[in-house]
Amino acid sequence: MAGFVGRRLLSVVAIVWAMTVLVFGIVHLLPGSVAHMILGEFATADAIATLERRLGLNDPLWLQYWRWFSALLRGDFGLSLTMDRPAGPLILEALGRSAILAGISIVLVALLGMALGIHSAVKRGSVEDQVLTIAQYVFIAIPEFFWCILAILLFASWLGWLPATGYTPMGEGGVLRWASHLVLPVATLALGLTAHVSRMVRSSMLEALDSHYVLAARAKGMPERVVLWRHALPNALLPAITVLAIDVGLLIGGIVVAETVFSYPGLGRLLIYAIENQDLPLMMGGMIVVTAAYALANLVADLLYALLNPRIRYGGAA
């Protein structure tokens, strides 16, 4: 197990490093000058030359990459071109706010998705199962931005129960006001992913309930609750863990949409701002942080596989 964890950590490091090469290459190998792209089409030649000297764009590409990459290793993401502030604290501050949204959302997705999937599998063929199935297809098919707009119109504009946009730190507005700005973004993020997870849990749970080991457990006279929770559920959860790891990537994309619609000052909105304003240090640093978060989420999923199913032998014979 220790060898597997070490290899997976090395793979995470390799993925993040490969992403640094990809991001740097995309930014610097696109047609046109980076300085011209930052300053705009009406920039003078003197202004472009000054910015190129300031950013070291006249140096060879390998030297520019090493300068940027070595700074990343020291935790230096560079200086934001539009805000004239270090990009690292800006990214970490926005990441903390996005982590709140993502953390609450993924916990709700895991709990509700598994509970609904198990309930639907146990009640197979019933009216409840059919209603849940229709609702799951609807929430999977409709994109997040539609639910975002609908939530604003219904709960903010019409009913006036919740704020439509913005964010209030807990230290300034208290817990209730802080939480009120999270309800709509979290709800819209969790809807589609909960339906996705519950469909997978239902499918894997039905497969487990029809398996020979569940049939043998029932033949021994075990109570249905014991058969369900001790024999069927642990095996049914393995595919759900894979889906949850994939959904972390989908959640990152959904956060960009939700933060933009709800004007929530998280990492997704910061990346949109960096792209719109050609703030390359901010954009490149944000992309690396997103890559690291997704790679670590997949590492956690692999570790949960081993904890739930000891028969899986990582790094040894199958």
C-alpha positions in Angstrom: 0.0 0.0 0.0 2.8 2.4 0.8 4.4 1.7 -2.5 1.2 2.4 -4.3 0.7 5.7 -2.4 4.3 6.7 -3.3 3.8 5.9 -7.0 0.5 7.8 -7.1 2.0 10.8 -5.5 4.8 10.8 -8.1 2.1 10.6 -10.8 0.4 13.6 -9.3 3.7 15.5 -9.4 4.3 14.4 -13.0 0.8 15.5 -14.1 1.1 18.9 -12.5 4.6 19.3 -14.1 3.2 18.3 -17.5 0.4 20.8 -17.0 3.0 23.6 -16.4 4.7 22.7 -19.7 1.4 22.7 -21.5 0.1 26.0 -20.0 3.5 27.7 -20.7 3.6 26.3 -24.2 0.1 27.4 -25.1 0.7 30.9 -23.8 4.1 31.5 -25.4 3.7 29.5 -28.6 0.5 31.0 -29.9 0.9 33.3 -33.0 1.7 36.9 -32.1 3.6 38.5 -29.3 2.5 38.0 -25.6 3.2 41.6 -24.9 1.1 42.7 -27.9 -1.7 40.4 -26.6 -1.5 42.0 -23.1 -1.4 45.6 -24.3 -3.8 45.4 -27.1 -3.8 46.0 -30.8 -3.2 49.8 -30.5 -0.1 49.6 -28.3 3.0 51.4 -29.5 6.2 49.7 -30.3 8.0 51.4 -27.4 5.3 50.1 -24.9 5.6 46.6 -26.3 9.4 46.6 -26.1 9.3 47.9 -22.5 6.8 45.1 -21.5 8.9 42.5 -23.2 12.0 43.6 -21.3 10.0 43.7 -18.0 8.7 40.2 -18.5 11.9 38.8 -19.9 10.2 37.8 -23.2 13.4 38.3 -25.2 15.1 35.4 -23.5 15.0 31.9 -24.9 11.8 29.9 -24.2 13.6 27.3 -22.0 15.0 30.1 -19.8 11.7 31.8 -19.5 10.1 28.5 -18.5 12.7 27.7 -16.0 12.4 31.1 -14.5 8.6 30.7 -14.2 8.7 27.1 -13.0 11.4 27.7 -10.4 9.4 30.6 -9.0 6.3 28.3 -8.8 8.4 25.8 -6.7 9.1 28.7 -4.3 5.4 29.5 -4.2 5.8 32.6 -6.3 3.1 32.8 -9.0 4.3 36.1 -10.3 2.8 39.6 -10.3 -0.8 40.2 -11.5 -0.5 42.5 -14.5 -3.9 44.2 -14.0 -3.9 44.4 -10.2 -0.2 45.0 -9.7 -0.3 42.6 -6.8 1.3 39.2 -6.2 -0.8 36.6 -7.9 -0.3 33.9 -5.3 -2.3 35.4 -2.5 -5.1 36.3 -4.9 -5.3 32.8 -6.1 -5.2 31.2 -2.7 -7.8 33.6 -1.3 -10.1 32.8 -4.2 -9.3 29.1 -3.9 -10.4 29.2 -0.3 -13.8 30.5 -1.2 -14.2 28.0 -4.0 -13.1 25.2 -1.7 -16.1 26.1 0.5 -18.5 25.8 -2.4 -16.8 22.6 -3.7 -16.5 21.0 -0.3 -20.1 21.5 0.7 -21.3 20.5 -2.7 -19.3 17.3 -3.0 -20.4 16.2 0.5 -24.1 16.8 -0.4 -23.6 15.0 -3.7 -22.0 12.0 -2.0 -24.6 11.7 0.8 -27.7 12.5 -1.3 -26.6 10.6 -4.4 -25.8 7.4 -2.5 -28.9 7.6 -0.4 -31.2 8.2 -3.4 -29.4 5.6 -5.4 -29.7 2.9 -2.7 -33.4 3.8 -2.1 -34.2 3.6 -5.8 -32.5 0.2 -6.1 -34.2 -1.2 -3.0 -37.6 0.0 -4.3 -36.9 -1.2 -7.8 -39.9 -0.9 -10.1 -42.0 1.1 -7.7 -43.6 4.5 -8.3 -40.8 6.1 -6.2 -38.1 4.5 -8.3 -39.8 5.7 -11.5 -40.2 9.3 -10.2 -36.6 9.4 -9.1 -35.5 8.0 -12.5 -37.3 10.7 -14.4 -36.0 13.4 -12.0 -32.4 12.1 -12.4 -32.6 12.3 -16.2 -34.0 15.8 -16.1 -31.3 17.1 -13.8 -28.5 15.4 -15.7 -29.8 16.7 -19.1 -30.3 20.4 -18.1 -27.0 22.4 -17.7 -26.0 24.3 -14.5 -26.5 27.8 -15.9 -30.2 27.2 -16.4 -30.6 26.2 -12.8 -28.6 29.2 -11.7 -30.8 31.6 -13.6 -34.0 29.8 -12.4 -32.8 29.9 -8.8 -32.1 33.7 -9.0 -35.5 34.4 -10.5 -37.4 32.2 -8.1 -35.6 32.5 -4.7 -34.0 35.9 -5.1 -36.2 38.0 -7.4 -39.7 36.6 -6.8 -39.7 35.2 -3.3 -36.8 37.4 -2.0 -35.6 34.7 0.4 -31.9 34.7 -0.6 -29.4 37.1 -2.1 -28.9 36.8 -5.8 -25.2 37.6 -6.0 -22.2 38.5 -4.0 -20.4 37.2 -1.0 -20.1 38.3 2.7 -17.3 37.1 4.9 -18.3 35.4 8.1 -16.4 37.9 10.2 -18.3 40.8 8.7 -21.9 39.7 8.3 -22.2 36.7 10.7 -22.9 33.1 10.0 -26.4 33.5 8.6 -25.5 36.2 6.1 -22.4 34.3 5.0 -24.4 31.0 4.6 -27.2 32.8 2.7 -24.8 33.6 -0.1 -23.8 29.9 -0.4 -27.3 28.3 -0.6 -28.1 29.0 -4.2 -24.6 28.3 -5.7 -24.3 25.1 -3.7 -27.8 23.9 -4.6 -27.3 24.5 -8.3 -23.9 22.8 -8.3 -25.2 19.8 -6.4 -28.4 19.1 -8.5 -26.9 17.6 -11.6 -24.0 15.8 -9.9 -26.4 14.3 -7.3 -28.5 12.9 -10.1 -25.4 11.5 -11.8 -24.1 9.8 -8.7 -27.5 8.4 -7.8 -27.9 6.8 -11.2 -24.5 5.1 -10.9 -25.2 3.9 -7.3 -28.6 2.5 -8.4 -27.1 0.6 -11.2 -24.2 -0.8 -9.2 -26.5 -1.6 -6.3 -28.9 -3.5 -8.5 -25.9 -5.5 -9.8 -24.8 -6.3 -6.3 -28.3 -7.3 -5.1 -28.5 -9.8 -8.0 -25.1 -11.3 -7.3 -24.4 -14.8 -6.0 -22.8 -13.6 -2.7 -25.9 -11.7 -1.8 -28.0 -14.7 -2.7 -25.9 -16.9 -0.5 -26.1 -14.4 2.4 -29.9 -14.4 2.1 -29.9 -18.2 2.0 -28.1 -18.3 5.3 -31.0 -16.4 6.8 -29.3 -13.1 7.4 -31.6 -10.1 8.0 -32.1 -8.0 4.9 -30.5 -4.9 6.6 -27.3 -6.9 7.2 -27.3 -8.2 3.6 -27.8 -4.7 2.3 -25.3 -2.8 4.3 -22.6 -5.5 4.9 -22.6 -7.4 1.6 -24.2 -5.3 -1.2 -23.3 -1.8 -0.3 -19.5 -2.0 0.0 -19.2 -3.5 -3.5 -21.8 -1.1 -5.0 -19.9 1.9 -3.7 -16.7 1.2 -5.7 -18.1 2.5 -9.0 -19.6 5.4 -7.2 -16.2 6.5 -5.9 -15.0 6.6 -9.6 -17.9 8.7 -10.5 -17.3 11.1 -7.6 -13.7 11.5 -8.7 -14.9 12.3 -12.2 -17.5 14.7 -10.8 -14.8 16.7 -9.1 -13.7 17.7 -12.6 -17.2 18.4 -13.6 -17.7 20.4 -10.4 -14.7 22.6 -11.3 -16.4 23.5 -14.6 -19.7 24.0 -12.8 -18.0 26.3 -10.3 -16.8 28.6 -13.1 -20.4 28.9 -14.3 -22.0 29.3 -10.8 -19.4 31.8 -9.6 -19.9 33.9 -12.8 -23.7 33.9 -12.6 -23.8 34.5 -8.8 -20.8 36.9 -8.8 -19.1 34.8 -6.2 -15.5 35.8 -5.8 -13.9 32.3 -6.2 -11.2 30.8 -8.3 -13.5 30.2 -11.3 -14.5 33.8 -11.5 -10.9 34.9 -11.0 -9.8 32.7 -14.0 -12.5 34.3 -16.1 -11.3 37.7 -15.1 -7.7 36.8 -15.9 -8.7 35.5 -19.3 -10.8 38.5 -20.2 -8.0 40.9 -19.1 -5.1 39.0 -20.5 -3.6 38.6 -17.0 -1.2 35.8 -17.8 0.5 35.2 -14.4 -3.0 35.1 -12.8 -4.3 32.8 -15.5 -1.4 30.4 -15.5 -1.2 30.1 -11.7 -4.9 29.5 -11.5 -4.8 26.7 -14.1 -1.9 24.9 -12.2 -3.9 25.1 -8.9 -7.0 23.6 -10.6 -4.9 20.8 -12.1 -3.3 20.0 -8.7 -6.8 19.9 -7.1 -8.2 17.5 -9.7 -5.1 15.2 -9.5 -5.3 15.0 -5.7 -9.1 14.2 -5.9 -8.2 11.2 -8.1 -5.6 10.1 -5.6 -8.1 10.2 -2.8 -10.5 8.1 -4.9 -7.8 5.4 -5.4 -7.1 5.3 -1.7 -10.8 4.9 -0.9 -10.9 2.0 -3.3 -8.3 0.2 -1.2 -10.1 1.0 2.1 -13.5 -0.2 0.9 -12.2 -3.4 -0.8 -9.1 -5.0 0.8 -9.0 -7.6 -2.1 -7.7 -4.9 -4.4 -3.9 -5.3 -4.2 -2.1 -2.2 -5.4 1.4 -2.7 -6.6 1.3 -6.5 -6.2 -0.2 -9.5 -8.0 -3.8 -9.2 -9.0 
